[in-house]
Amino acid sequence: MKKVLSTIMAAGMACATLMAPMTSFAALEDYNIVTNAEDNKVIFDTDMGYFGDDTYALFMLLQADALGYIDLLGVTSVGANVTIAEGTTAILNQLEAVGREDIPVYMGTDIPIMGLHDDATIAANGLKRIKSMDKVLKYGNTISYDNLGDLLNETWGYSSLKPQEDKAWEFMIEQVKENPGKVTIIAVGACTNVAQAIMNDPTFAENTAGIYYMGGAIDVPGNDTPCAERNWYYDPEAVEICLQANFPVQVVVPHDISYNQVLTKELVEKLMDGDTAYNKLVEEYAYPKFVEDPERRQRLWDAQVPGIFLCPDLISKTDVRDIAMETNMGYTYGESVAWAEGTGPSTSTTCQVVYDVDGEAYWNFVADLYSAKTE
């Protein structure tokens, strides 16, 4: 059973104002956390690695679940930075390491909606095939989450946990049907799993509470091509399907935020300040790189999304834009095109875009969340 301290009456998503659940942790009570476990169910859809920004996001969601701020229904693996096999293995390992075997894991796909483009298409359109795409093409179905071959992370090895039998999109549809209006999708990898859920159930999107993306490059260059950000470049057609679906709320945390929020040695030391499993794992697996290079600056993307969802008061720069995806082949394939609110074409979707958070307050919040005792 999940460790839930308490639940309180809810009032919707990020624009709501609620008191935090009553706990003995005064530090967390200082924040305006607007979610609660009864009305805020979360599915975390991620291209998980080992101690990247996905990990920090996962740890935040696990603690929020244990403290009664959300109900984390499960974690689903998707492509973008890693193959499905690698990502699923990483999720299982990290859940086991923090003793959260109660959180189910569902395997998604690392094959984009339109498939992986061939070499001729890539070359003719001035595109690039990123490393994770090369690995998918090379290994195909010859690796699995418990048989990674030379992709095995030898430091972590294999988990004793196993993923569930259902596919990620099946799990998403099932949970939304069981909890209409209460499930938020936090999608920090490619959008393929979510797009599959939409294609298999036309009512899926409208019956969620909304979707939070980490993806796109709004007012900065992309990080894979001059136009395209990694997550949305991996499967632009899936993003287009999601953007045009009837989600009640669509929040985009774009590549732009990585220009503002970076992890430093000082911040890592803040995240180590406590004696929970999360504090200890940060010290063991993240901190050594900062000791070796005290000037290290690690860009962050996904780690901002859970905090924005839980505590929107931490947002320092945001606006509303009309966004559409470029899915025509060419140099701009995968670009997230944005217009001022109300000026985009009929094919665009109005989204809240979050460019930055209050760094000091945000990382204090993460540190307090990581160090909070849940039993």
Protein Blocks (a to p, Z undefined) as FASTA:
>chain_A
ZZdfbdcddehjfkbccdddddfblklmmpccfbdfklmccdddddddehiaklmmmmmm
mmmmmnopaccfbdcddehjbcfklmmmmmmmmmmmnopakbccddddfbdfkopadfkl
mmmnopacdfklmmmmmnmmmbcfklgkjmbcfknmpafbdcdfbdfklmmmmmmmmmgh
kaccddfbdfklmmmmmmmomklmmmmnbdcddedjfkbccfkbmkbcfklmmmmmlmmm
mmmpccfbdcdddfklmmmmccdfklmmmmmnccbfklmmmmmmmmmmmmmmmmbccddf
klmmmmmmmmmmlpmbdcdddddddfbgcjkgoiacdddehiacfkbccddddfbdcfkl
mmmmmmmmmmpcfZZ
